Amino acid sequence: EHTLVLPVNADLADVEERLGTGRAADIRISPLDRGNPPQVRTFVETSASGFFPEGEAIPQTLLETGTKAALGSDHHGFLAHVGNEVAGAGGSSYRAGVMSLFGTSVLPAFRRRGIQQALIAARLRRALSLQADLASITSHPGIPTERNAARFGFQLAYVRAVLVKRGEGLVPSP
């Protein structure tokens, strides 16, 4: 996994300009309302959906863990809508001057429209409002997340090896 970082400073004030021209005009990004249980459930399901093969059920334990995290006081979640449909979701948390961006998924029908970039921009705006010093994203190498982060100026901070033990009854991560 690659951990990418970006200093949060006045240079990010032009975050909208970093979105480029590929973003569809009908995308709307809204902050998660932690007081709205159906919206929290939609956020958690959408956010987790991209980490499992399409159509595969998300494990109940992950839904419970995701809900607990989304309700945390340091969590800042965002939903992307196209028209009246939820198209994607992304989470972030703020601690000790660092805004960590994570758990971003765009539903298959809405990919390649700039939604992930719009979700990154929303979380960077939140980082600015919190006066964060640094934003971070962890990504597998070479996937759209890494490319979209690079468009915003994120740079590689370090690489972490992820080792997998294979064995009977163990299921590989997606």
C-alpha positions, 0 to 999 in steps of 0.5 A, spaced: 500 500 500 502 507 498 501 512 503 500 519 500 500 526 503 499 533 501 500 539 506 494 543 507 495 550 506 492 556 503 495 553 496 488 548 497 484 554 496 483 553 489 481 546 490 475 546 485 480 548 480 484 542 481 477 538 479 479 539 472 473 539 466 472 531 467 466 532 472 459 532 470 455 538 472 450 534 476 454 531 481 452 534 488 456 532 494 453 533 501 456 532 508 453 526 512 448 527 517 450 523 523 443 524 526 439 521 520 440 513 521 438 511 514 443 516 511 448 513 515 446 506 513 446 508 506 453 512 507 456 505 510 453 501 505 456 505 499 462 507 502 464 499 503 461 497 496 467 498 492 471 493 496 467 487 495 466 484 488 459 487 485 453 484 488 457 480 494 454 482 500 458 486 505 459 482 512 455 484 517 461 485 522 463 490 517 457 494 517 457 495 524 464 497 525 463 502 519 457 505 522 460 506 529 466 509 525 461 514 521 458 516 528 464 518 531 466 525 533 472 525 529 469 522 522 467 527 516 463 523 511 460 525 505 455 522 500 455 524 492 449 524 489 447 524 481 440 527 481 436 524 486 441 517 486 446 516 491 452 515 487 458 514 492 461 516 499 467 517 502 470 518 509 475 522 513 477 523 520 481 528 523 486 527 529 492 531 531 492 536 525 492 530 520 485 529 515 485 522 513 481 520 507 479 513 506 473 508 505 471 512 498 467 508 493 463 510 487 457 505 485 459 502 478 453 506 474 456 512 476 464 511 475 468 515 470 464 522 471 469 525 476 465 523 483 471 520 486 475 527 485 469 531 487 469 527 494 476 528 495 475 536 494 470 536 499 474 532 504 480 537 503 475 543 504 473 540 510 481 539 512 482 547 510 476 549 515 479 544 521 486 548 519 489 541 518 496 541 517 496 534 513 491 530 509 493 523 507 490 517 503 492 510 503 491 506 496 493 500 492 499 502 487 496 504 480 489 504 481 484 510 480 484 512 487 492 513 487 491 517 480 486 522 483 490 523 489 496 525 484 491 530 481 490 534 487 498 534 489 498 528 493 505 525 493 508 518 496 510 518 503 511 511 504 510 504 502 507 499 506 507 491 505 501 487 506 502 480 507 497 475 506 496 468 509 493 463 505 490 457 508 483 453 509 477 457 511 481 464 509 478 468 504 482 473 500 481 480 501 478 483 494 
